[in-house]
Amino acid sequence: MDYIDAMQTSRVISDNGLKTTARGYRIDVRLPWYRSLPVSTVEVGEVAIDGQVIDPSQVTFELEGRAYALADMAEQVDKVWFVLDSAYLNVETAAPRGGEHEVSVTLNLYPPYIRGLKRVSRDRKNLQAR
């Protein structure tokens, strides 16, 4: 069962959530759920910048200073994403640039205490890259 909650999607991307890095972009994301969740129950769906969908192999999920390949997130059963903490999506791209960009992120949540639930949260914002 998929559950899409449009009321909380604005919580996925932080308002100050885009920075340029030496390797691309860093997107500040928030957990769109009312309780902390194990990283293993969070799946990063589509990530796009300026309408260009980013290949998942070019994105890592970073929490508390440790980065994980998206394919390795399901193994992080002991790592918890606390509801008040930011996580980051590090996007590798050849030519990061400042200015305004349209950023789109989809997170899929599978809370362990609600069998069969898949909560899809999509957010799109225009942000200034710093």
C-alpha positions in Angstrom: 0.0 0.0 0.0 1.5 3.4 -1.1 0.6 6.4 1.0 1.4 9.9 -0.4 1.1 12.7 2.1 1.1 16.0 0.3 0.7 18.0 3.5 4.2 17.2 4.8 6.2 17.1 1.6 7.6 20.6 2.2 9.6 19.1 5.0 11.8 17.0 2.8 14.2 19.7 1.5 15.4 22.4 3.9 14.8 26.0 2.8 18.6 26.6 3.0 19.2 23.2 1.6 21.6 23.6 -1.4 25.3 24.1 -1.4 28.0 23.7 -4.0 30.9 21.5 -3.2 34.1 20.6 -5.0 32.4 17.4 -6.4 28.9 18.8 -7.0 26.0 19.7 -4.7 24.9 19.0 -1.2 21.2 18.9 -0.5 20.0 19.3 3.1 17.0 17.0 3.7 14.7 16.4 6.6 12.9 13.3 7.7 9.2 13.7 6.7 7.8 11.6 9.5 6.7 12.2 13.1 9.2 9.7 14.6 12.8 8.8 14.2 13.4 5.9 11.8 16.2 3.5 11.2 18.1 4.4 8.0 17.3 1.0 6.7 13.6 2.0 6.4 14.4 5.1 4.3 14.8 4.9 0.6 16.0 7.8 -1.5 13.9 7.9 -4.7 14.3 10.3 -7.5 16.7 13.2 -7.1 16.7 15.9 -9.8 18.4 19.3 -10.3 17.0 21.7 -12.9 14.8 18.9 -14.3 17.7 16.5 -14.8 17.3 13.2 -12.9 20.5 12.2 -11.2 21.8 8.7 -11.6 21.5 7.0 -8.1 25.2 5.9 -8.3 26.1 9.7 -8.2 24.2 10.3 -4.9 25.3 9.4 -1.4 23.2 9.7 1.8 25.1 11.4 4.6 24.1 11.3 8.3 26.1 12.5 11.2 29.2 12.8 9.1 29.1 9.3 7.5 28.1 8.8 3.9 26.4 5.7 2.5 25.8 4.7 -1.1 22.1 4.6 -1.7 22.2 0.9 -2.4 23.8 0.4 1.1 21.1 2.2 3.1 18.9 -0.9 3.6 21.8 -2.5 5.5 22.0 0.3 8.1 19.6 -1.2 10.6 21.4 0.1 13.7 21.7 3.7 12.4 18.8 6.0 13.3 17.8 9.2 11.6 16.4 11.4 14.3 13.4 13.5 13.4 15.1 16.8 14.3 18.4 16.1 12.5 19.3 17.0 8.9 20.7 14.4 6.5 22.4 15.3 3.3 22.3 14.0 -0.3 25.7 14.5 -1.9 25.3 14.7 -5.6 28.4 14.3 -7.9 28.2 16.3 -11.1 30.8 17.6 -13.5 30.0 21.3 -13.3 28.4 22.6 -10.1 27.5 26.2 -10.3 26.0 28.8 -8.0 22.7 30.6 -8.6 19.2 29.4 -8.4 18.3 25.8 -9.1 15.2 23.7 -9.0 15.8 20.8 -6.7 13.5 17.8 -6.5 13.8 14.9 -4.0 11.6 11.9 -3.3 11.9 9.9 -0.1 10.1 6.6 0.4 9.6 5.5 4.0 8.8 2.0 5.3 8.1 2.5 9.0 8.9 -0.9 10.7 5.9 -0.7 13.0 3.3 -0.3 10.2 3.3 -3.4 8.1 3.0 -2.9 4.3 3.1 0.9 4.4 5.2 2.8 1.9 5.0 6.5 2.4 6.1 8.6 -0.5 7.2 12.2 0.1 8.1 14.4 -2.8 9.4 17.9 -2.6 10.5 20.5 -5.1 12.0 23.9 -4.3 13.8 26.6 -6.0 17.0 27.2 -4.0 20.1 29.4 -4.2 23.2 27.4 -4.3 25.9 28.8 -2.1 
